[in-house]
Amino acid sequence: MFNFKQRRGFSLIELLIVIAIILIIITIAVPKYNRTQMYMRETAAIKAIQTIHTVQVQYQSQFGRFATSLTELGPPASGAPGPASADLIMNDLAGGIKQGYKFSVTPIPGGYTVNATPEVYGTSGSRSFYSDQTMVVRENYGPEPATASSKEMGVGVAK
């Protein structure tokens, strides 16, 4: 009979080719994954701003004024909810940081402003957001925080 040399496993060249293909796929996929994660965080920040608007309306109807901080909207440390902590939002948002964004509520005469800025610009987000009691969300591309003069979301130019 024939004496064929039995081949077991893969050669070094075959393994190197497979590793090279995997590395090429990774170098293409990782930046897209990072951009997707950043877009997800930005979308979550917009939704959190909308949540803050909703609970501000609830707070105003319960206590006759808008909350002056996220702490006033958050859960109480102990005891029943009240004006100092109305238990309308979760601890993470009440603490001011959620999913890579820093949130703040600032009182203004007759209302409030909401700001959301990325914790690490370019990693957790590439946009900052601003809104007030009018519930119009404004955005700014770049490391500077969005302001009342920033462009509205979905609008091509600043007003």
Disulfide bonds with the S-S distance in Angstrom:
none
